[in-house]
Amino acid sequence: MEKEPCIICKREALFIFIRADYYEYRCENCGKYFFSNGLNKLDYENKEKLDEKGREKISKFIREYNKATEERAKLGDLETLWKEIEDFNRTRQRER
């Protein structure tokens, strides 16, 4: 395990290389998540595609996903992630 900045909040996180282009992050702020396809990392670094409000939304999703499913969230393509967050939130609303 190494330490590397979290892709979402940029704080220090544990970073685990799993296999080519598939990583696990353990961030005290965001939670635990898998990240796939290093090419997607550029979208997460682009401030026009992911602003501070978006980072907070993703961080909240990861924490809630970890708590609700007891599993790690899976991040990759940013556009797909927004849809997954919407679906997750919709499902949680129905469960209440």
Phi and psi restraints in degrees (value plus and minus 20) as a CYANA .aco file:
   2 GLU   PHI    -141.3  -101.3
   2 GLU   PSI     149.5   189.5
   3 LYS   PHI    -129.4   -89.4
   3 LYS   PSI     117.4   157.4
   4 GLU   PHI    -173.3  -133.3
   4 GLU   PSI     135.3   175.3
   5 PRO   PHI     -83.0   -43.0
   5 PRO   PSI     118.9   158.9
   6 CYS   PHI     -81.8   -41.8
   6 CYS   PSI     118.9   158.9
   7 ILE   PHI     -84.2   -44.2
   7 ILE   PSI     -50.2   -10.2
   8 ILE   PHI    -108.2   -68.2
   8 ILE   PSI     -80.8   -40.8
   9 CYS   PHI    -118.1   -78.1
   9 CYS   PSI     -29.2    10.8
  10 LYS   PHI      52.0    92.0
  10 LYS   PSI     -15.9    24.1
  11 ARG   PHI     -97.7   -57.7
  11 ARG   PSI     144.1   184.1
  12 GLU   PHI     -84.9   -44.9
  12 GLU   PSI     114.7   154.7
  13 ALA   PHI    -160.1  -120.1
  13 ALA   PSI     136.8   176.8
  14 LEU   PHI     -95.9   -55.9
  14 LEU   PSI     116.9   156.9
  15 PHE   PHI    -144.3  -104.3
  15 PHE   PSI     107.6   147.6
  16 ILE   PHI    -145.6  -105.6
  16 ILE   PSI     101.8   141.8
  17 PHE   PHI     -99.1   -59.1
  17 PHE   PSI     102.7   142.7
  18 ILE   PHI    -119.0   -79.0
  18 ILE   PSI     -73.6   -33.6
  19 ARG   PHI    -180.4  -140.4
  19 ARG   PSI     154.1   194.1
  20 ALA   PHI     -67.6   -27.6
  20 ALA   PSI     101.0   141.0
  21 ASP   PHI      44.7    84.7
  21 ASP   PSI       8.7    48.7
  22 TYR   PHI    -165.0  -125.0
  22 TYR   PSI     100.4   140.4
  23 TYR   PHI    -152.4  -112.4
  23 TYR   PSI     137.9   177.9
  24 GLU   PHI    -137.7   -97.7
  24 GLU   PSI     116.5   156.5
  25 TYR   PHI    -139.0   -99.0
  25 TYR   PSI     121.0   161.0
  26 ARG   PHI    -146.6  -106.6
  26 ARG   PSI      82.0   122.0
  27 CYS   PHI    -131.4   -91.4
  27 CYS   PSI     110.5   150.5
  28 GLU   PHI     -84.8   -44.8
  28 GLU   PSI     -49.2    -9.2
  29 ASN   PHI    -102.8   -62.8
  29 ASN   PSI     -70.8   -30.8
  30 CYS   PHI    -106.3   -66.3
  30 CYS   PSI     -62.2   -22.2
  31 GLY   PHI     103.2   143.2
  31 GLY   PSI    -177.3  -137.3
  32 LYS   PHI    -128.9   -88.9
  32 LYS   PSI     114.0   154.0
  33 TYR   PHI    -174.7  -134.7
  33 TYR   PSI     136.7   176.7
  34 PHE   PHI    -119.1   -79.1
  34 PHE   PSI     125.9   165.9
  35 PHE   PHI    -148.1  -108.1
  35 PHE   PSI     107.8   147.8
  36 SER   PHI    -138.8   -98.8
  36 SER   PSI     133.6   173.6
  37 ASN   PHI      43.5    83.5
  37 ASN   PSI      73.1   113.1
  38 GLY   PHI     -75.4   -35.4
  38 GLY   PSI     -42.7    -2.7
  39 LEU   PHI     -84.5   -44.5
  39 LEU   PSI     -50.0   -10.0
  40 ASN   PHI     -88.0   -48.0
  40 ASN   PSI     -41.0    -1.0
  41 LYS   PHI     -78.4   -38.4
  41 LYS   PSI     -51.9   -11.9
  42 LEU   PHI     -81.5   -41.5
  42 LEU   PSI     -58.3   -18.3
  43 ASP   PHI     -85.5   -45.5
  43 ASP   PSI     -56.2   -16.2
  44 TYR   PHI     -90.9   -50.9
  44 TYR   PSI     -46.7    -6.7
  45 GLU   PHI    -106.7   -66.7
  45 GLU   PSI     -38.7     1.3
  46 ASN   PHI     -98.3   -58.3
  46 ASN   PSI      94.0   134.0
  47 LYS   PHI     -86.1   -46.1
  47 LYS   PSI     -41.1    -1.1
  48 GLU   PHI     -96.4   -56.4
  48 GLU   PSI     -49.1    -9.1
  49 LYS   PHI    -112.1   -72.1
  49 LYS   PSI     -46.5    -6.5
  50 LEU   PHI    -162.7  -122.7
  50 LEU   PSI      79.9   119.9
  51 ASP   PHI    -110.3   -70.3
  51 ASP   PSI    -197.6  -157.6
  52 GLU   PHI     -81.0   -41.0
  52 GLU   PSI     -59.4   -19.4
  53 LYS   PHI     -83.6   -43.6
  53 LYS   PSI     -60.5   -20.5
  54 GLY   PHI     -84.7   -44.7
  54 GLY   PSI     -60.0   -20.0
  55 ARG   PHI     -81.8   -41.8
  55 ARG   PSI     -63.1   -23.1
  56 GLU   PHI     -83.2   -43.2
  56 GLU   PSI     -59.4   -19.4
  57 LYS   PHI     -84.5   -44.5
  57 LYS   PSI     -62.8   -22.8
  58 ILE   PHI     -87.4   -47.4
  58 ILE   PSI     -63.0   -23.0
  59 SER   PHI     -79.6   -39.6
  59 SER   PSI     -64.5   -24.5
  60 LYS   PHI     -82.9   -42.9
  60 LYS   PSI     -62.3   -22.3
  61 PHE   PHI     -79.0   -39.0
  61 PHE   PSI     -66.1   -26.1
  62 ILE   PHI     -80.4   -40.4
  62 ILE   PSI     -67.7   -27.7
  63 ARG   PHI     -80.2   -40.2
  63 ARG   PSI     -67.0   -27.0
  64 GLU   PHI     -86.8   -46.8
  64 GLU   PSI     -58.2   -18.2
  65 TYR   PHI     -83.2   -43.2
  65 TYR   PSI     -65.8   -25.8
  66 ASN   PHI     -77.0   -37.0
  66 ASN   PSI     -65.1   -25.1
  67 LYS   PHI     -89.0   -49.0
  67 LYS   PSI     -64.2   -24.2
  68 ALA   PHI     -91.7   -51.7
  68 ALA   PSI     -57.8   -17.8
  69 THR   PHI    -127.2   -87.2
  69 THR   PSI     -33.6     6.4
  70 GLU   PHI      37.6    77.6
  70 GLU   PSI      10.3    50.3
  71 GLU   PHI    -149.3  -109.3
  71 GLU   PSI     148.6   188.6
  72 ARG   PHI    -105.4   -65.4
  72 ARG   PSI     121.5   161.5
  73 ALA   PHI     -91.6   -51.6
  73 ALA   PSI     136.4   176.4
  74 LYS   PHI    -136.8   -96.8
  74 LYS   PSI      98.6   138.6
  75 LEU   PHI    -133.0   -93.0
  75 LEU   PSI     125.9   165.9
  76 GLY   PHI    -182.3  -142.3
  76 GLY   PSI    -134.8   -94.8
  77 ASP   PHI     -78.0   -38.0
  77 ASP   PSI     107.2   147.2
  78 LEU   PHI     -85.1   -45.1
  78 LEU   PSI     -60.8   -20.8
  79 GLU   PHI     -83.7   -43.7
  79 GLU   PSI     -60.2   -20.2
  80 THR   PHI     -86.3   -46.3
  80 THR   PSI     -58.5   -18.5
  81 LEU   PHI     -81.9   -41.9
  81 LEU   PSI     -60.7   -20.7
  82 TRP   PHI     -79.6   -39.6
  82 TRP   PSI     -59.7   -19.7
  83 LYS   PHI     -87.0   -47.0
  83 LYS   PSI     -60.9   -20.9
  84 GLU   PHI     -84.3   -44.3
  84 GLU   PSI     -58.5   -18.5
  85 ILE   PHI     -84.3   -44.3
  85 ILE   PSI     -64.5   -24.5
  86 GLU   PHI     -80.0   -40.0
  86 GLU   PSI     -65.9   -25.9
  87 ASP   PHI     -81.9   -41.9
  87 ASP   PSI     -64.0   -24.0
  88 PHE   PHI     -81.4   -41.4
  88 PHE   PSI     -66.3   -26.3
  89 ASN   PHI     -85.6   -45.6
  89 ASN   PSI     -59.1   -19.1
  90 ARG   PHI     -82.5   -42.5
  90 ARG   PSI     -64.1   -24.1
  91 THR   PHI     -83.7   -43.7
  91 THR   PSI     -62.3   -22.3
  92 ARG   PHI     -84.5   -44.5
  92 ARG   PSI     -56.7   -16.7
  93 GLN   PHI     -84.5   -44.5
  93 GLN   PSI     -61.9   -21.9
  94 ARG   PHI     -84.6   -44.6
  94 ARG   PSI     -52.7   -12.7
  95 GLU   PHI     -92.8   -52.8
  95 GLU   PSI     -39.5     0.5
